[in-house]
Amino acid sequence: MASKSDLEEVFESFCSFGAGSKDSGPMMDNAKFAKMFRDLKLLDKKLTETDVDIIFNRPEVKSRTQDNLSQFLKALKLVAEKKYPGDTEGMAELERQITSGKGPKTIGTKESVDPSVDDRLTDTSKYTGSHKERFDESGKDKGLSGREWDIDTSEGYVGGYKQ
């Protein structure tokens, strides 16, 4: 059976994936739980992503009186029963597969290939219309003074409307 620290490391790595603040404790939600099974390639015909989602949302798993790690361990036990029915070593096998895998993967994210795209989009000399008025000749934002316009409220579609 895998040591608890290895399982806790995997748990915390998937909990912290995409989290903005490191100050809060590790929290696993159903999306991160499903991501763990996808990234570690544990899904098959016996265990689908729908099964994983249903197991994680069971009342005995989602208890407000327990810490998130114990909920995670309960969910893993239920997943082991589903994935390895009748196998007494199912939980140990599932833990082995989880701890032998790597952490969360960033699939679908790509680095910008052409750095000129970023330069082109942030080049203030190419701005037109009212956006051009927000920047001075050097490309520095004018702040609020660049966002104020002299508008005659007595004219125009709404301003000139009289009943």
MODELLER restraints for C-alpha pairs under 7 A, 6 or more apart:
rsr = mdl.restraints
at = mdl.atoms
rsr.add(forms.Gaussian(group=physical.xy_distance, feature=features.Distance(at['CA:1:A'], at['CA:92:A']), mean=5.02, stdev=0.5))
rsr.add(forms.Gaussian(group=physical.xy_distance, feature=features.Distance(at['CA:2:A'], at['CA:95:A']), mean=6.07, stdev=0.5))
rsr.add(forms.Gaussian(group=physical.xy_distance, feature=features.Distance(at['CA:2:A'], at['CA:96:A']), mean=6.04, stdev=0.5))
rsr.add(forms.Gaussian(group=physical.xy_distance, feature=features.Distance(at['CA:6:A'], at['CA:99:A']), mean=6.06, stdev=0.5))
rsr.add(forms.Gaussian(group=physical.xy_distance, feature=features.Distance(at['CA:7:A'], at['CA:99:A']), mean=5.92, stdev=0.5))
rsr.add(forms.Gaussian(group=physical.xy_distance, feature=features.Distance(at['CA:10:A'], at['CA:99:A']), mean=6.60, stdev=0.5))
rsr.add(forms.Gaussian(group=physical.xy_distance, feature=features.Distance(at['CA:10:A'], at['CA:103:A']), mean=6.42, stdev=0.5))
rsr.add(forms.Gaussian(group=physical.xy_distance, feature=features.Distance(at['CA:12:A'], at['CA:26:A']), mean=5.81, stdev=0.5))
rsr.add(forms.Gaussian(group=physical.xy_distance, feature=features.Distance(at['CA:13:A'], at['CA:103:A']), mean=6.18, stdev=0.5))
rsr.add(forms.Gaussian(group=physical.xy_distance, feature=features.Distance(at['CA:13:A'], at['CA:104:A']), mean=7.00, stdev=0.5))
rsr.add(forms.Gaussian(group=physical.xy_distance, feature=features.Distance(at['CA:14:A'], at['CA:32:A']), mean=6.32, stdev=0.5))
rsr.add(forms.Gaussian(group=physical.xy_distance, feature=features.Distance(at['CA:14:A'], at['CA:36:A']), mean=6.64, stdev=0.5))
rsr.add(forms.Gaussian(group=physical.xy_distance, feature=features.Distance(at['CA:14:A'], at['CA:103:A']), mean=6.76, stdev=0.5))
rsr.add(forms.Gaussian(group=physical.xy_distance, feature=features.Distance(at['CA:14:A'], at['CA:104:A']), mean=5.88, stdev=0.5))
rsr.add(forms.Gaussian(group=physical.xy_distance, feature=features.Distance(at['CA:15:A'], at['CA:26:A']), mean=5.33, stdev=0.5))
rsr.add(forms.Gaussian(group=physical.xy_distance, feature=features.Distance(at['CA:15:A'], at['CA:27:A']), mean=5.41, stdev=0.5))
rsr.add(forms.Gaussian(group=physical.xy_distance, feature=features.Distance(at['CA:15:A'], at['CA:28:A']), mean=5.07, stdev=0.5))
rsr.add(forms.Gaussian(group=physical.xy_distance, feature=features.Distance(at['CA:15:A'], at['CA:32:A']), mean=6.65, stdev=0.5))
rsr.add(forms.Gaussian(group=physical.xy_distance, feature=features.Distance(at['CA:16:A'], at['CA:26:A']), mean=6.28, stdev=0.5))
rsr.add(forms.Gaussian(group=physical.xy_distance, feature=features.Distance(at['CA:17:A'], at['CA:104:A']), mean=6.88, stdev=0.5))
rsr.add(forms.Gaussian(group=physical.xy_distance, feature=features.Distance(at['CA:27:A'], at['CA:68:A']), mean=6.03, stdev=0.5))
rsr.add(forms.Gaussian(group=physical.xy_distance, feature=features.Distance(at['CA:28:A'], at['CA:68:A']), mean=6.64, stdev=0.5))
rsr.add(forms.Gaussian(group=physical.xy_distance, feature=features.Distance(at['CA:30:A'], at['CA:53:A']), mean=6.08, stdev=0.5))
rsr.add(forms.Gaussian(group=physical.xy_distance, feature=features.Distance(at['CA:30:A'], at['CA:56:A']), mean=6.06, stdev=0.5))
rsr.add(forms.Gaussian(group=physical.xy_distance, feature=features.Distance(at['CA:34:A'], at['CA:49:A']), mean=6.42, stdev=0.5))
rsr.add(forms.Gaussian(group=physical.xy_distance, feature=features.Distance(at['CA:34:A'], at['CA:52:A']), mean=6.22, stdev=0.5))
rsr.add(forms.Gaussian(group=physical.xy_distance, feature=features.Distance(at['CA:34:A'], at['CA:53:A']), mean=6.62, stdev=0.5))
rsr.add(forms.Gaussian(group=physical.xy_distance, feature=features.Distance(at['CA:36:A'], at['CA:104:A']), mean=6.79, stdev=0.5))
rsr.add(forms.Gaussian(group=physical.xy_distance, feature=features.Distance(at['CA:37:A'], at['CA:43:A']), mean=6.21, stdev=0.5))
rsr.add(forms.Gaussian(group=physical.xy_distance, feature=features.Distance(at['CA:39:A'], at['CA:104:A']), mean=6.35, stdev=0.5))
rsr.add(forms.Gaussian(group=physical.xy_distance, feature=features.Distance(at['CA:39:A'], at['CA:105:A']), mean=6.41, stdev=0.5))
rsr.add(forms.Gaussian(group=physical.xy_distance, feature=features.Distance(at['CA:40:A'], at['CA:98:A']), mean=6.78, stdev=0.5))
rsr.add(forms.Gaussian(group=physical.xy_distance, feature=features.Distance(at['CA:40:A'], at['CA:101:A']), mean=5.80, stdev=0.5))
rsr.add(forms.Gaussian(group=physical.xy_distance, feature=features.Distance(at['CA:43:A'], at['CA:49:A']), mean=6.79, stdev=0.5))
rsr.add(forms.Gaussian(group=physical.xy_distance, feature=features.Distance(at['CA:46:A'], at['CA:83:A']), mean=5.59, stdev=0.5))
rsr.add(forms.Gaussian(group=physical.xy_distance, feature=features.Distance(at['CA:47:A'], at['CA:82:A']), mean=6.69, stdev=0.5))
rsr.add(forms.Gaussian(group=physical.xy_distance, feature=features.Distance(at['CA:47:A'], at['CA:83:A']), mean=5.52, stdev=0.5))
rsr.add(forms.Gaussian(group=physical.xy_distance, feature=features.Distance(at['CA:55:A'], at['CA:75:A']), mean=6.37, stdev=0.5))
rsr.add(forms.Gaussian(group=physical.xy_distance, feature=features.Distance(at['CA:55:A'], at['CA:78:A']), mean=6.82, stdev=0.5))
rsr.add(forms.Gaussian(group=physical.xy_distance, feature=features.Distance(at['CA:56:A'], at['CA:75:A']), mean=5.86, stdev=0.5))
rsr.add(forms.Gaussian(group=physical.xy_distance, feature=features.Distance(at['CA:61:A'], at['CA:71:A']), mean=5.20, stdev=0.5))
rsr.add(forms.Gaussian(group=physical.xy_distance, feature=features.Distance(at['CA:61:A'], at['CA:74:A']), mean=6.03, stdev=0.5))
rsr.add(forms.Gaussian(group=physical.xy_distance, feature=features.Distance(at['CA:61:A'], at['CA:75:A']), mean=5.93, stdev=0.5))
rsr.add(forms.Gaussian(group=physical.xy_distance, feature=features.Distance(at['CA:62:A'], at['CA:71:A']), mean=6.48, stdev=0.5))
rsr.add(forms.Gaussian(group=physical.xy_distance, feature=features.Distance(at['CA:77:A'], at['CA:91:A']), mean=6.07, stdev=0.5))
rsr.add(forms.Gaussian(group=physical.xy_distance, feature=features.Distance(at['CA:80:A'], at['CA:90:A']), mean=5.35, stdev=0.5))
rsr.add(forms.Gaussian(group=physical.xy_distance, feature=features.Distance(at['CA:80:A'], at['CA:91:A']), mean=5.13, stdev=0.5))
rsr.add(forms.Gaussian(group=physical.xy_distance, feature=features.Distance(at['CA:80:A'], at['CA:94:A']), mean=6.27, stdev=0.5))
rsr.add(forms.Gaussian(group=physical.xy_distance, feature=features.Distance(at['CA:81:A'], at['CA:90:A']), mean=6.88, stdev=0.5))
rsr.add(forms.Gaussian(group=physical.xy_distance, feature=features.Distance(at['CA:84:A'], at['CA:90:A']), mean=5.30, stdev=0.5))
rsr.add(forms.Gaussian(group=physical.xy_distance, feature=features.Distance(at['CA:124:A'], at['CA:135:A']), mean=7.00, stdev=0.5))
rsr.add(forms.Gaussian(group=physical.xy_distance, feature=features.Distance(at['CA:124:A'], at['CA:139:A']), mean=5.53, stdev=0.5))
rsr.add(forms.Gaussian(group=physical.xy_distance, feature=features.Distance(at['CA:133:A'], at['CA:146:A']), mean=5.83, stdev=0.5))
rsr.add(forms.Gaussian(group=physical.xy_distance, feature=features.Distance(at['CA:134:A'], at['CA:141:A']), mean=5.94, stdev=0.5))
rsr.add(forms.Gaussian(group=physical.xy_distance, feature=features.Distance(at['CA:134:A'], at['CA:142:A']), mean=5.60, stdev=0.5))
rsr.add(forms.Gaussian(group=physical.xy_distance, feature=features.Distance(at['CA:134:A'], at['CA:146:A']), mean=4.04, stdev=0.5))
rsr.add(forms.Gaussian(group=physical.xy_distance, feature=features.Distance(at['CA:134:A'], at['CA:147:A']), mean=6.07, stdev=0.5))
rsr.add(forms.Gaussian(group=physical.xy_distance, feature=features.Distance(at['CA:135:A'], at['CA:141:A']), mean=4.54, stdev=0.5))
rsr.add(forms.Gaussian(group=physical.xy_distance, feature=features.Distance(at['CA:135:A'], at['CA:142:A']), mean=5.36, stdev=0.5))
rsr.add(forms.Gaussian(group=physical.xy_distance, feature=features.Distance(at['CA:135:A'], at['CA:146:A']), mean=6.72, stdev=0.5))
rsr.add(forms.Gaussian(group=physical.xy_distance, feature=features.Distance(at['CA:136:A'], at['CA:142:A']), mean=6.45, stdev=0.5))
rsr.add(forms.Gaussian(group=physical.xy_distance, feature=features.Distance(at['CA:153:A'], at['CA:159:A']), mean=4.92, stdev=0.5))
rsr.add(forms.Gaussian(group=physical.xy_distance, feature=features.Distance(at['CA:154:A'], at['CA:160:A']), mean=5.25, stdev=0.5))
